[in-house]
């Protein structure tokens, strides 16, 4: 049976055995400032993105039903997945799909979004 490192260390302490050591446990901790800079660069958090633009303009795109539907993710750089719990709203969004995609494509950084998937 596989246990997490913390669980294995607790069992080792209980049984009087030495704790397990891994490469990550030997490495000195990284300063939080350095980690934040690294993550910002790696995931391009400062650059404009389609996700950020969609969240900022969600109310403009979906109008009065914006509060009852949520973006899930952008799949394969061209498919926006939206979660809607109400079946009636899902049907309405299916009818308005083309106009919604046109609104999305008119936004900056969202030209690549070509499809809209509506999930419950």
C-alpha positions as protocol buffer text, in pm:
chain_id: "A"
residue {
  index: 1
  type: UNK
  ca { x: 0 y: 0 z: 0 }
}
residue {
  index: 2
  type: UNK
  ca { x: 133 y: 346 z: -92 }
}
residue {
  index: 3
  type: UNK
  ca { x: 122 y: 626 z: 165 }
}
residue {
  index: 4
  type: UNK
  ca { x: 207 y: 994 z: 139 }
}
residue {
  index: 5
  type: UNK
  ca { x: 549 y: 1103 z: 263 }
}
residue {
  index: 6
  type: UNK
  ca { x: 394 y: 1259 z: 575 }
}
residue {
  index: 7
  type: UNK
  ca { x: 212 y: 937 z: 659 }
}
residue {
  index: 8
  type: UNK
  ca { x: 527 y: 732 z: 606 }
}
residue {
  index: 9
  type: UNK
  ca { x: 719 y: 968 z: 836 }
}
residue {
  index: 10
  type: UNK
  ca { x: 454 y: 933 z: 1108 }
}
residue {
  index: 11
  type: UNK
  ca { x: 471 y: 552 z: 1080 }
}
residue {
  index: 12
  type: UNK
  ca { x: 853 y: 565 z: 1087 }
}
residue {
  index: 13
  type: UNK
  ca { x: 847 y: 783 z: 1400 }
}
residue {
  index: 14
  type: UNK
  ca { x: 601 y: 547 z: 1568 }
}
residue {
  index: 15
  type: UNK
  ca { x: 812 y: 243 z: 1486 }
}
residue {
  index: 16
  type: UNK
  ca { x: 1141 y: 416 z: 1576 }
}
residue {
  index: 17
  type: UNK
  ca { x: 1273 y: 400 z: 1218 }
}
residue {
  index: 18
  type: UNK
  ca { x: 1458 y: 678 z: 1033 }
}
residue {
  index: 19
  type: UNK
  ca { x: 1249 y: 911 z: 821 }
}
residue {
  index: 20
  type: UNK
  ca { x: 1264 y: 881 z: 443 }
}
residue {
  index: 21
  type: UNK
  ca { x: 1475 y: 1137 z: 263 }
}
residue {
  index: 22
  type: UNK
  ca { x: 1417 y: 1251 z: -92 }
}
residue {
  index: 23
  type: UNK
  ca { x: 1588 y: 1499 z: -318 }
}
residue {
  index: 24
  type: UNK
  ca { x: 1317 y: 1755 z: -247 }
}
residue {
  index: 25
  type: UNK
  ca { x: 1357 y: 1720 z: 131 }
}
residue {
  index: 26
  type: UNK
  ca { x: 1735 y: 1783 z: 102 }
}
residue {
  index: 27
  type: UNK
  ca { x: 1695 y: 2094 z: -117 }
}
residue {
  index: 28
  type: UNK
  ca { x: 1696 y: 2427 z: 69 }
}
residue {
  index: 29
  type: UNK
  ca { x: 1366 y: 2617 z: 59 }
}
residue {
  index: 30
  type: UNK
  ca { x: 1314 y: 2879 z: -209 }
}
residue {
  index: 31
  type: UNK
  ca { x: 1230 y: 3235 z: -113 }
}
residue {
  index: 32
  type: UNK
  ca { x: 865 y: 3319 z: -177 }
}
residue {
  index: 33
  type: UNK
  ca { x: 955 y: 3626 z: -386 }
}
residue {
  index: 34
  type: UNK
  ca { x: 1171 y: 3412 z: -615 }
}
residue {
  index: 35
  type: UNK
  ca { x: 898 y: 3149 z: -641 }
}
residue {
  index: 36
  type: UNK
  ca { x: 637 y: 3408 z: -738 }
}
residue {
  index: 37
  type: UNK
  ca { x: 863 y: 3548 z: -1010 }
}
residue {
  index: 38
  type: UNK
  ca { x: 932 y: 3198 z: -1141 }
}
residue {
  index: 39
  type: UNK
  ca { x: 562 y: 3105 z: -1150 }
}
residue {
  index: 40
  type: UNK
  ca { x: 466 y: 3436 z: -1311 }
}
residue {
  index: 41
  type: UNK
  ca { x: 719 y: 3376 z: -1590 }
}
residue {
  index: 42
  type: UNK
  ca { x: 640 y: 3006 z: -1634 }
}
residue {
  index: 43
  type: UNK
  ca { x: 263 y: 3047 z: -1657 }
}
residue {
  index: 44
  type: UNK
  ca { x: 277 y: 3391 z: -1827 }
}
residue {
  index: 45
  type: UNK
  ca { x: 48 y: 3544 z: -1566 }
}
residue {
  index: 46
  type: UNK
  ca { x: 132 y: 3903 z: -1659 }
}
residue {
  index: 47
  type: UNK
  ca { x: 56 y: 3858 z: -2030 }
}
residue {
  index: 48
  type: UNK
  ca { x: -295 y: 3923 z: -2160 }
}
residue {
  index: 49
  type: UNK
  ca { x: -491 y: 3602 z: -2208 }
}
residue {
  index: 50
  type: UNK
  ca { x: -823 y: 3491 z: -2350 }
}
residue {
  index: 51
  type: UNK
  ca { x: -928 y: 3358 z: -2009 }
}
residue {
  index: 52
  type: UNK
  ca { x: -873 y: 3691 z: -1836 }
}
residue {
  index: 53
  type: UNK
  ca { x: -1046 y: 3884 z: -2115 }
}
residue {
  index: 54
  type: UNK
  ca { x: -1350 y: 3652 z: -2101 }
}
residue {
  index: 55
  type: UNK
  ca { x: -1384 y: 3689 z: -1724 }
}
residue {
  index: 56
  type: UNK
  ca { x: -1358 y: 4068 z: -1749 }
}
residue {
  index: 57
  type: UNK
  ca { x: -1626 y: 4084 z: -2024 }
}
residue {
  index: 58
  type: UNK
  ca { x: -1849 y: 3797 z: -1906 }
}
residue {
  index: 59
  type: UNK
  ca { x: -2147 y: 4024 z: -1837 }
}
residue {
  index: 60
  type: UNK
  ca { x: -2123 y: 4188 z: -2180 }
}
residue {
  index: 61
  type: UNK
  ca { x: -2109 y: 3852 z: -2359 }
}
residue {
  index: 62
  type: UNK
  ca { x: -2391 y: 3672 z: -2181 }
}
residue {
  index: 63
  type: UNK
  ca { x: -2608 y: 3964 z: -2073 }
}
residue {
  index: 64
  type: UNK
  ca { x: -2877 y: 3900 z: -1813 }
}
residue {
  index: 65
  type: UNK
  ca { x: -2789 y: 3530 z: -1772 }
}
residue {
  index: 66
  type: UNK
  ca { x: -2420 y: 3595 z: -1700 }
}
residue {
  index: 67
  type: UNK
  ca { x: -2473 y: 3526 z: -1330 }
}
residue {
  index: 68
  type: UNK
  ca { x: -2623 y: 3183 z: -1397 }
}
residue {
  index: 69
  type: UNK
  ca { x: -2348 y: 3043 z: -1619 }
}
residue {
  index: 70
  type: UNK
  ca { x: -1976 y: 3005 z: -1555 }
}
residue {
  index: 71
  type: UNK
  ca { x: -1668 y: 2961 z: -1771 }
}
residue {
  index: 72
  type: UNK
  ca { x: -1498 y: 2627 z: -1706 }
}
residue {
  index: 73
  type: UNK
  ca { x: -1194 y: 2646 z: -1934 }
}
residue {
  index: 74
  type: UNK
  ca { x: -1070 y: 2703 z: -2286 }
}
residue {
  index: 75
  type: UNK
  ca { x: -994 y: 2363 z: -2436 }
}
residue {
  index: 76
  type: UNK
  ca { x: -736 y: 2320 z: -2712 }
}
residue {
  index: 77
  type: UNK
  ca { x: -706 y: 2700 z: -2750 }
}
residue {
  index: 78
  type: UNK
  ca { x: -1029 y: 2723 z: -2949 }
}
residue {
  index: 79
  type: UNK
  ca { x: -1320 y: 2574 z: -2749 }
}
residue {
  index: 80
  type: UNK
  ca { x: -1480 y: 2761 z: -2461 }
}
residue {
  index: 81
  type: UNK
  ca { x: -1650 y: 2527 z: -2214 }
}
residue {
  index: 82
  type: UNK
  ca { x: -1935 y: 2687 z: -2017 }
}
residue {
  index: 83
  type: UNK
  ca { x: -2123 y: 2537 z: -1723 }
}
residue {
  index: 84
  type: UNK
  ca { x: -2498 y: 2600 z: -1701 }
}
residue {
  index: 85
  type: UNK
  ca { x: -2708 y: 2409 z: -1447 }
}
residue {
  index: 86
  type: UNK
  ca { x: -3051 y: 2508 z: -1576 }
}
residue {
  index: 87
  type: UNK
  ca { x: -3172 y: 2308 z: -1878 }
}
residue {
  index: 88
  type: UNK
  ca { x: -3381 y: 2600 z: -2009 }
}
residue {
  index: 89
  type: UNK
  ca { x: -3077 y: 2828 z: -2006 }
}
residue {
  index: 90
  type: UNK
  ca { x: -2871 y: 2560 z: -2180 }
}
residue {
  index: 91
  type: UNK
  ca { x: -3129 y: 2550 z: -2459 }
}
residue {
  index: 92
  type: UNK
  ca { x: -3130 y: 2928 z: -2485 }
}
residue {
  index: 93
  type: UNK
  ca { x: -2752 y: 2935 z: -2511 }
}
residue {
  index: 94
  type: UNK
  ca { x: -2763 y: 2668 z: -2782 }
}
residue {
  index: 95
  type: UNK
  ca { x: -2989 y: 2897 z: -2986 }
}
residue {
  index: 96
  type: UNK
  ca { x: -2765 y: 3200 z: -2923 }
}
residue {
  index: 97
  type: UNK
  ca { x: -2437 y: 3010 z: -2979 }
}
residue {
  index: 98
  type: UNK
  ca { x: -2334 y: 3187 z: -3303 }
}
residue {
  index: 99
  type: UNK
  ca { x: -2397 y: 3536 z: -3170 }
}
residue {
  index: 100
  type: UNK
  ca { x: -2209 y: 3454 z: -2849 }
}
residue {
  index: 101
  type: UNK
  ca { x: -1909 y: 3325 z: -3045 }
}
residue {
  index: 102
  type: UNK
  ca { x: -1910 y: 3643 z: -3257 }
}
residue {
  index: 103
  type: UNK
  ca { x: -1911 y: 3856 z: -2940 }
}
residue {
  index: 104
  type: UNK
  ca { x: -1624 y: 3651 z: -2798 }
}
residue {
  index: 105
  type: UNK
  ca { x: -1420 y: 3678 z: -3118 }
}
residue {
  index: 106
  type: UNK
  ca { x: -1464 y: 4056 z: -3121 }
}
residue {
  index: 107
  type: UNK
  ca { x: -1278 y: 4079 z: -2790 }
}
residue {
  index: 108
  type: UNK
  ca { x: -899 y: 4122 z: -2776 }
}
residue {
  index: 109
  type: UNK
  ca { x: -702 y: 3797 z: -2726 }
}
residue {
  index: 110
  type: UNK
  ca { x: -1010 y: 3585 z: -2806 }
}
residue {
  index: 111
  type: UNK
  ca { x: -985 y: 3553 z: -3184 }
}
residue {
  index: 112
  type: UNK
  ca { x: -892 y: 3185 z: -3158 }
}
residue {
  index: 113
  type: UNK
  ca { x: -1213 y: 3083 z: -2977 }
}
residue {
  index: 114
  type: UNK
  ca { x: -1425 y: 2916 z: -3246 }
}
residue {
  index: 115
  type: UNK
  ca { x: -1649 y: 2678 z: -3053 }
}
residue {
  index: 116
  type: UNK
  ca { x: -1875 y: 2692 z: -2750 }
}
residue {
  index: 117
  type: UNK
  ca { x: -1952 y: 2379 z: -2547 }
}
residue {
  index: 118
  type: UNK
  ca { x: -2235 y: 2407 z: -2295 }
}
residue {
  index: 119
  type: UNK
  ca { x: -2236 y: 2158 z: -2007 }
}
residue {
  index: 120
  type: UNK
  ca { x: -2469 y: 2099 z: -1719 }
}
